[in-house]
Amino acid sequence: MNQPRKAIALISGGLDSMLAAKTVMEQGVHVEGINFFTGFCVEGHTHAIREKDKTKPKRNNALWVAEQLGIKLHIVDVIEEYKKVLLNPKHGYGANMNPCLDCKIFMVGKAKQWIAENGFDFIITGEVIGQRPMSQRKSTMPIVAKQSGADDLLLRPLCAKNLQPTLPELEGWVDREKLHDITGRSRKPQMAMAERFGINEYAQPAGGCCFLTDKNYSAKLVDLWQARNSREYELDDIMLLKVGRHIRPKPHFKLIVAREEGEGRFLEGYKREFVSLKCSSHSGPLVLVDGDPSAKDLYLAASITARYGQSRNAETVDMAINFKDGSERTIQVKPLADADFVQDWMI
């Protein structure tokens, strides 16, 4: 008897990749999932620590999709390799710091490498022609296949009928007639398909998200690079950009202000790596100071910190300053008035 063909599906955690994998599984192909962790993924980060996100499921949606499909999921750490994609994208950035086309080429290329090493036959993605302005156009679909090295081993089940047949279709590993011809940005066809498959719960229909598509996050990342005069970054750097208010009063230092209790607890884990501020006479947020502040800078930072929490309208407040060596000093400051706060300091 012929052994069933094996495919690896790029699983973002969204509906499209879920449906693409399900479509091929329905044809008797053995499917496993793969998810590449760049450090910029939205899932499982701020949802878990922010009070306003308490109603959202605290889950990694890629893992959850794999569970719903009943398939194995391989999570691959590509943080270091991805730096080259972000810093020098051949095809440029999207509206923000998102190198979407280069990102897709990179991930499909990694999947091609994975199937060669693990004895799988082809690759599945949830791409749909016309869905994303940078990476999912009919003109860019061949670019992804060619430059990733996947060529005709890359199958896009949701829009396959609008593309040239791939090797899995030509060889009869999958029936092309049972694939789909979805185009455009409307999610109605996918939602109808989900209903036919009996899939009643799924993450946002648009699929997995990346912080690099977010205007505010991208501004914080660019600010970090400019302040350091270097585009290098570590995982802790990009994690901290996802949390708190970021305020830069001077080019050489900035404040990271916890917006709520969950963020404060998260920032507590970084206190040994930064100078930190917390009001000791009133209830208020934990604040990290990133950079090289002078004594005068710390006084300004303390005055800004006093703007937040119950000390906002006080005449003076006691502000505890904790240094990285474990020492502590308390100073008395006057909260910075709204009229004195420069909005340009907000990143």
N, C-alpha and C positions, 0 to 999 in steps of 0.2 A: 504494500500500500504506500502511496505517496505521502510523505510527511507534509503537514500544513506549512505554508509559507509563514515567515515571521516578520513583523514590522515594528518599528519603534515610532511612537507618536510623541511629538513635542506637546507637552501638557502645560498650559499656562495657568490653568485653574478657572478659565472662563468657559462659556458655553460652546464657542466655535470648536475649540480643540477637543472638547468632550464629544461633540457630535461627529467630528471627523473620525475619531478613534472608534466610536460606536458603529458608524457606517461600515468600516472595514471589518470590524469584529463580526458583524452580522453576516459577512460572507465567508466565515470559517477561518479567517486568518488569525494566527496567534499574535496578539498585540500587547506590547508593554509600553510604559510611558517613560519619558525622560524630561527632567526639569532642570534648567541651568540657573544656578544662583549667582547673580552678579553683585549683590549687595544693594541694588537699587530697587528691588521688588517691593511693592506696596504690601502684599499679603503678609499677615502675621507680625507686623511691626506696630504701627501707631494704633491699630484697632485694639491691640491687647492692653495698652496702657492709658488710653484717653477715656475720660468719663463720658464724653459726648458720643463715643462709639460703643457704649455698653450694650446697646441693643443688637449690634452686629455680631455674627458668630465669631468666636475666637478660634479660628482654624486656619491652617494653611490650605488654601483652596485647591492647589495642585494635588496634595495628598488626599483631600476629600473627594476630588473627581476620580482619582484612581480607585478609591474605596467604592464609590458608586458604580464604577465600571467593572470592578472585580479584577483589576490588573495590577501587576507589579509596577512600582514607580522608582526610577533611578534618579536621585537628586545629585547633581554634579556641581561642585564648587568651581566656578570659573572667575572668581574675583580678580586674581592677578592677571590672567590672560585677557580679561575684558578691558583692562586699563588701556591697552593699545587701541581697542575699538573706540572707546570714548574720547581719548586724547587726540587721535589722528584718523577720523573717519574719512575714508576715500570718497564717499558720496555725500559728505557734509551732514549738517544737523537739520532737524525739523524746525518747528516754530520755537523750540526752546533748546535745551542741551541734549536732545534725543537723537542719537545717530541710528534711526530706525532701520534704514536699508542695510547699513553695515552690520547692525546687530543681528538682523535676520540671516544675513550671509554667514556670519560667525556661528550662530547657533545651528544652522543647518549643516555647516561644515563640521562642527563638533559631533553632530548626530551621524554624519557620514563616517567619521572616524570611529565612532562607537559601534556602528553596525559591522564594520570591517573587522573589528577586534572581537566581536561577540557572536558572529555567525548569523546575523539577521540579514534579511533580503532587501528591505526598502524602508523609506522614511515617510511619515504622515505628518502634515501640518493642517491647521484649521484656517488657512488663509482663504480670503474671498476677494475676488477682483473688485476693485473700486471701493473697498471698505476703509482703507487707510491711505491718506494722500501721499505718503512718502514710500512706503514699502510694499503696498498691495495695489499696484496698478498693473494693467495688462502688460505694459512696457517693461516693468521691473521684475515680473515673475521669471522671465528667462535669465535675467541677470543674477537673481538669487540662486537658481539652479546651476548655472555655469560657474559663477565665481566661488560658490561653496564647494564645488567638486561633486555635488550630488547628481547633477545632470538628470537623466531620466529615471533615477531611483527615487526622485522626490514626487510624491503623489499628494495632490490637494483635493480630497474627496468632495468638499463642499462646492467647488467650482470647476471640477475636472472636465466637464463636458464643454466648457468654454475654452479649453486649452488643448494643445496637441497631446495625443495619447502617450502615456509613459510606459516604461518597461513592464511594470506590474499589470497594466491593461493589455498590452500587446501580447504578453506571454500567457494571459488568462489567469494570472494569480488572483485578480479581482475582475468582476464583471462591470465594464464601463457603464452599461445601461442602468446599473443600480447605484451609480454615483450621481452627483447633483450639478446644477447649472446656476447656482446663486451668484448674483452680482449686486453691487451697490452697498449703500450704508444702512439700509433698512434691516432691522433684526426680525421682522415678521416671519420670513421663511424659516429662520433658525428656531424661532419660538414654536412655530407650527410643527416642525420636525421633532422638537423635543417632546411635544405632546404626543405625537405618534409613537415615539419610543417609550412613552410612559415616564419621561423625566419631568418631574414636577418642581424640583428645586435645583437652582443653579446660581452661581455667582453672577455678577453684572454681565449682561449679554455681550458686551464688547470684549470680554476676555481679560487676560492678565494685564495688570497695570505696572507702569514703571514711573518712579518719581522723576525721572529725567524729562518726562513730558509735561511736568507741572511747572508753570511759570515762576511761582514763588520759590520752589525748591531749587530750580536752575539758577535763580538770582543769588541764592545763598551759596551755591557751589562756586559760581564765578567770583563772588566776593571772597570766599576762602582762598581761592587761588591767587587773587590779586593781593590780598593781605600778606600772603606768604611768599609772594613772588616766585611761585612754583606751582605746577599743575599736578604734583604728586599728591596722593591721598592714601589713607588707610581705611579699613572697615569702620573703625571707631569714628573717624571724621564724617563719613557719609551717614552713619547712624545718627550722630548728634544733629546733623542738619535737618533731620525729620522731626525733631522735638523742640518745643518751646518757641518763645519770641527771640529773635536774634537782633541785637541792637549794637551798632558800631559807632560810638561817639568819636573815636579817633582811629586813624588808619592802623595803629599798632595794637589795638585790643578791641574785643567785643564782649557783650554780655549774652548769655543764654538764660532766659528767664522762664522757669517752669510756669505753665499756664493753669495747672490744676494738680491735684494731689498725686495722681498716677504718674505724671511727668516728673514731679518732684522726687518720687521714689526712684524712678529710673535714673535721674541725674545724680542721686546719692551715690550710685555706683562709680561715678567719675570724680568724686571729691578729692581723691588722692592725686589726681592728674592735673587739677586746676586749682587756682585760687577760687574760693567760693564765698558767697555772701548770704547772710540770712538775718533778718531783723530779730533781735532778742527781746525787744520791749513790746512788740505787737505781732500779731499773726501775719505771715507773709510768705512769699515763695522762696525757694532755694534758687540761687543764681550762680552760674559758673562764669568765670572771667577767663577768656581765651586770649592769649597774647602775652605781652610783656609790659604790664601797667606800672607806672611810677606810683609813689605815695599820693600825689595829687590826682592821678587817674583813678586810684581806688576810692578817693573821696567822692569824685564825680560818679563813679560806678555805684557807690553806696547811696548817693542821693537819688539816682535813677531807680535803684532797687526799692527805695522807700516809697516810690510812686505807686507801687503795687501792693495789694493786700490792705489790711486795716490801718496801716501807718500812713496812708495816702494823705489824710487831712490833719495829721498831727503837727504840732509845732516843731518838735524834734523827735528823733527816734534813736535807739541804740542799735547799732549794726555790728554783728559779729563777723569778723573776717578770718577765715581759716586758710592757712597757707599750706603749700604742698608738703612741707617738712613736718606738718602736724601741729605747728604752733598756731596760736589764736590771739587775736587782738580785737577789742571792742572800741568803736568810735561813735561819737554822737554827730548826727547829720540832720539837716533839714531836707524834707522831701522836695525833690525838684518839681516846681510848679508846671502845670500844663503849658503856660505861656513861655516857659524857658526850655521846654523839651523840643528838640529839633526833629521834625518828622522824617527828615532825610536820614536820621540815624537808624531808622527801622529798615531792616533788609527784607 
